């Protein structure tokens, strides 16, 4: 298992070109949020925008739209009841506070069936995947799953230690032709043949919203055309690096997910300084 380094991540990151425009950097779609649970959608969306996507559309319930329109005017909206043309988007992230009811299940099934762009599943999308096993057959090749340990255990069965869980993640990735980002202390990223271990980050990330932020970061990188494994590795590393930078002004106790998002720029600068 390879340990991720700043030098390796800098070899992945693509320099932004002076003559580029918003279309150069892709169009992300974040499908997130439901009634009384819009914080996750907002966090994922803001992290996506801070990670370089050219355009962002957020699929959200109609009654909750004012939250995003007020807090994040840079994002466009696709109301939940509206039919989606997935060919418009260069990457899709789905699951953050999506809910697990029948409507959420049907939406996830529709996305898995018709979305041809790179795809990331997190949070409630992973819960639905564990509850409705037929969905596994619909997973497109190279889909990224980003489970925390409990979510992973619901999909793969209970593991009794980290090493067993990582072994199962490698096996799952190989059998399903997907990428598994097994979150936690020293997050493991694997596609079944190559595996990486991340060492950035700290216990300040052990709070609600951190996974939503990671969803936004990786989705933005996918939208910009990064290879799925590279997007996962770079996203995880930069996510942790931004948290480490945040310790200069916050403690691990006081750190908020939104504090970390505001330091994504410094994290990218550190990596880009090595180019």
N, C-alpha and C positions, 0 to 999 in steps of 0.2 A: 504494500500500500504506500503510495507516494504522499509525502507531506507537502502541502501547498506552500509556496514561498512568494515573496513580493516579486522576485525576478521572474518566476514562472507566470504570474498573473500579468506582469507588464508585457510579457511576450504575447499574451492573448489580446490585450486591450488594443482597439483600433483607434489611432489618432483621428480627431475630428478635423475635417478638411475646411479650409477657409472659404472655398467656393461652393459649399454645400447649402442645402435648404432643408426645410422640415420633412420633405418627402424622402430625403436621403436616409433618414434615421427611423423609418418604419412607422406603423400605426398599431399601437397596442390596444387590445380590448381586455378590460378587467370586468369580470362578471361576479359581483359581490354585493353583500348587504341584503337585509330584509327589515321589516318593521322593528323598530327599537334596537337595531343592531347595525347602525351605519358607520360606526367608528372604524370597523375593520376595512370597509370599502374605502373610506377616506384615507386611511393610512397606506393601504396598498396603492391607491391612485397617486398619492403625493410622492411616495417612494419611486414609483414608476417614472413620473415626470422628472424627479431629481436624478434619475439614472440614465437620462439621455434619449428617451423615446421622442421621435419627431412629433407624433400626434398620440393622443390618448382619448379613447371613448370608454365610459363606464356604463355598464348595463346595471340598472338599479330600479327598484319599484317606483312607480309614478308618485305615490304619496310622500316618498322620502327624498325626492329629487332636489328639494330646496337646500338641503344640507350641503350637497356637493356643489350646487351652483353658487352658493354663498361662500363656502370655505375654500373652494378650489376652482376659480373661474377659468383656469387654463384647460380644464377637462371638458370634453363634450359628453353628452348623455345619450344613451339608448335606453328608452323606457322598457321595463321588463315585459310588458304585454305586446311590444312591437316586434314584428318579424325581423330577424337579423339576416343580413347578407354577409356571411363570414368571409367571403372572398375579398372584402375591403381591408381586412386586418392581416398584419404580418406576424402576429403572435397573440395568443389568448391565455389569460390566467383566470381560473375559475375556482370558487369555493369559499373564499373568506366571508364568513357569516352569511352564507347563502341560504341556510336552513336545510332541513332534511325531510321536508314534507313531500307530498306527491308532485306538487308543482316544481319543486327543486329537482326531484328525480327526473321528471320529464325533460326539464331544461338541460340537465347534464347529459342525458341520453341523446338529445338533439345535437348538442355540441360535439359529443364523441362521434356521432354519425356524420355530421356535415362539415365540421371544421377541419380544413386541410393544412392550415398553418401550424407552426410549432405550438405546442400546448403544454400548460402546467396545471396540475391539480393540487389543491391544498385544502386543509381544514374540512368543511362539511362535504366537499366533493369526495374526500377520502373516506369519510364516514359512510356516505352512500355507496361507495365502491365496496366497502366491507360488508354492507348489509344486503347488497343486490349483486350477487356474484356474476350474473350474466353480463354485467357492464365490462368485466375484464376483457371479454372477447371483442369489445368495441374500441379498446384503447389503441390509438394510432401508434405506430412504431416511433420510438424516441420520445414519447410523452414523458414529461418530468413529474414525478410524485415527490412531495416535500413533507413527509410525515414526521411528527415528533414521536417519541417511543411508544406512547399509548396508542396513537393512531396506527403505527406500524404493527403493533401486536394484534390489533383488531383485524388487520388484513392478513397477517402471516402466522398468527398464533403466538401465545405467550412465550417470551424468551426470559431466561433467568439471569442473564448478564449481558453486558455490552458486546462482548465478542460473539456470542451466539446471535444476537440481533444483527450485527454487521454481516455475519456469514449468511444469514437468511436474506439480507438486503442484496448481497451479491448474487445469490441464487435467483431471487425474484427478478432482478434486472436482466439476468441472462435468459431466463425462461420466457419473460414477457417482452423482451426487446425494448426495454424502457430504461430511464435513468431514475435512480432512487437517491434522493437527498435525505439521509437519515439525520435529522436535526438533534442537537444536543451539545454537550461538552465535546469538543473535537468532532464536529459534524463530518459524516462520511458521505462521499459522493461516489456513486458507482454506476457503470453501465453493464456490469457483469464481466467484462474483460479487463477493464482498467478501474482502479479504485484510488480515491484521494482522501486525505485526511486534512482537515482545516484546524489551524491553531490560533487564529485571530478570534477576538471576542472575549467577553467576560460575563460574570454572573449578573451584571446589570441588564442583560438581555433576557433574563429569566422572568419575564413579565408578559402579560397579554399584549398582543399587537406586534411582537417581534417577528412572528411568522408571516403576518400580513405584509410587513415591510419587505421581507425577503421575497415574497411572491411578486411584489411590485418591481423590485430590482431585477430579478431574473427575467420577468416578462419583458421589461424594457430592453434588456440585452438580446433576448430572442428576437424582438421586433427589429433590432438593428442589424440582424443577420448573423449573429454569433452562432457557431455550432452549439448544439444542445449541451454537450458535456462542458465545453468552454464557458457557456453562459452560466451553467450551474456552479462551476468552480469559481469563476470570477465573482458571481453574485454572492456566494457564501463568504468568500474572502473579504470582499469590500464591505459587506454587511457587518462582519466582525471587526474589521479595521475601523469603521466609523464609530462603533461602540467603544473601542479602545481610545480613540481620539476624544470622545465625549467625556472620558474620565478626567480630562484636564480641567473641566468646569463643573462636573457633577460627580457624585459618588455612585457606587453600584446600587445603593439603596434609593437614591433620588432620581436616577436616570429615567427619563421617559422615552418611549419609542419615538415621539416627535423630536426630542433632542437629538437622537441618533440620526434621524432623517436629515436634520439641518447640518449634520457633519459629513454627509455623503460626499459633498463637494471636496472637502479636505482629504477624504480617503481617495477619491479619484486623482486629486493633485499629487498625492504621495506616489501612487502607482505610475502616473504619467511622467513624473520627474525621473523615472528610471528608463524611459524610452530612449 
